[in-house]
Amino acid sequence: MSKILVVYWSGSGNTEAMANAIVEGIESVNGDVHLAHVSENPNIEDYDKVIFGCPAMGCENLEDGEFEPYFAECESKLTDKKIALFGSYGWGGGEWMYLWTDRCKDAGAIIYGDGLICNEAPDDDVLNSCVELGKEFVSF
């Protein structure tokens, strides 16, 4: 069974709620998962698969105080790594997710889906999508 890391940064709690729902989905199909805030600085090399979560900040960028430096360190380790991306945003159309997905592809990652995004707080539909992402990612 694959070891899965869900690592996230959240300012308002929206991305954290999404992370918890993803973990719920993974656990519901008996997946081996570890949830970590980015401040824990988890080593992605200890895991077979990684799900990264970060909201859009500023001009549709990744949060630059903790998450961006962490992710930049991870980029060279993404070659052939199965990953998924998620996060929330408060304005714009979610462009940061497209840019982030392209960045991961350029680093050689194998990406599940197109990135799960949520405008503002996740509603029941978004949380259900997060649970489904978790369930499906186990067998990805």
C-alpha positions in Angstrom: 0.0 0.0 0.0 1.2 3.5 -0.9 2.1 5.9 1.8 0.4 9.2 1.1 1.3 12.7 2.5 -1.2 15.5 2.5 0.7 18.7 3.2 -1.0 22.1 3.3 -0.9 25.8 4.3 -4.0 27.6 5.3 -4.6 31.1 6.5 -8.4 31.3 6.8 -9.1 27.6 7.5 -10.6 26.9 4.0 -7.7 24.9 2.7 -7.3 23.1 6.0 -11.0 22.1 5.8 -10.3 20.7 2.3 -7.2 18.8 3.5 -9.2 17.2 6.3 -11.9 16.1 3.9 -9.2 14.6 1.6 -7.7 12.7 4.5 -11.2 11.5 5.4 -11.6 10.1 1.9 -8.2 8.4 2.0 -8.9 6.8 5.4 -12.4 5.7 4.3 -10.7 3.3 1.8 -8.1 2.3 4.3 -5.3 4.4 2.8 -2.1 5.0 4.6 -2.1 8.8 5.1 -0.2 11.4 7.1 -1.6 15.0 7.3 0.9 17.7 7.9 0.9 21.5 8.0 3.8 22.8 5.8 5.4 24.2 9.0 6.2 20.6 9.9 8.5 20.5 6.9 7.7 16.9 6.0 10.1 15.1 3.6 8.2 14.0 0.5 10.8 11.4 -0.2 9.3 9.4 2.8 6.0 9.0 0.9 5.0 7.3 -2.3 2.4 10.0 -3.2 1.8 13.6 -2.1 -1.2 15.8 -2.1 -0.2 19.5 -1.8 -2.7 22.2 -0.7 -2.2 25.9 -0.8 -4.6 28.9 -1.3 -4.0 31.6 -3.9 -2.4 34.7 -2.4 -1.7 38.2 -3.7 -1.8 38.1 -7.5 -2.7 34.4 -7.7 0.5 33.1 -6.2 1.3 30.4 -3.7 1.6 31.6 -0.1 5.2 32.9 0.0 6.1 32.9 3.7 6.1 29.2 4.3 4.5 27.2 1.4 6.4 28.6 -1.6 9.9 28.1 0.0 8.8 24.5 1.1 7.4 23.7 -2.4 10.5 25.1 -4.1 12.6 22.7 -2.1 10.3 19.8 -3.1 10.3 20.6 -6.9 13.5 18.7 -7.6 12.0 15.6 -6.0 8.8 15.5 -8.0 10.1 13.6 -11.0 7.8 10.6 -11.5 6.1 11.3 -8.1 2.3 10.9 -8.1 0.8 14.1 -6.8 -2.5 16.0 -6.5 -3.1 19.7 -5.9 -5.8 21.6 -4.1 -6.6 25.0 -2.6 -9.0 27.9 -2.2 -9.1 31.4 -3.6 -11.0 34.6 -3.0 -10.8 36.4 -6.3 -9.9 35.8 -9.9 -10.6 32.6 -11.7 -8.1 30.1 -10.2 -5.2 30.9 -12.5 -2.7 30.1 -9.7 -3.8 26.4 -9.9 -3.1 26.3 -13.7 0.3 27.8 -13.2 1.0 25.5 -10.3 -0.1 22.4 -12.3 2.2 23.5 -15.2 5.1 24.0 -12.8 4.6 20.5 -11.4 4.4 19.0 -14.9 7.6 20.8 -15.8 9.2 19.2 -12.7 8.2 15.7 -14.0 5.4 15.0 -11.6 2.5 12.7 -12.5 -0.5 14.7 -11.6 -3.9 13.5 -10.6 -6.6 15.6 -12.3 -6.4 19.4 -12.8 -6.2 20.5 -9.2 -9.2 20.9 -7.0 -10.1 24.5 -6.3 -12.7 26.3 -4.2 -13.8 29.9 -4.2 -13.9 31.1 -0.5 -15.1 28.5 2.1 -15.7 25.0 0.9 -19.4 24.1 0.8 -20.8 20.5 1.0 -20.3 19.9 -2.7 -16.6 20.9 -2.5 -16.0 18.9 0.6 -17.6 15.9 -1.1 -15.3 16.4 -4.0 -12.4 16.5 -1.6 -13.5 13.2 0.0 -13.8 11.7 -3.5 -10.3 13.0 -4.5 -8.9 11.2 -1.4 -10.6 7.9 -2.2 -9.6 8.0 -5.9 -6.0 9.1 -5.2 -5.3 5.9 -3.2 -5.6 3.8 -6.4 -4.1 6.5 -8.7 
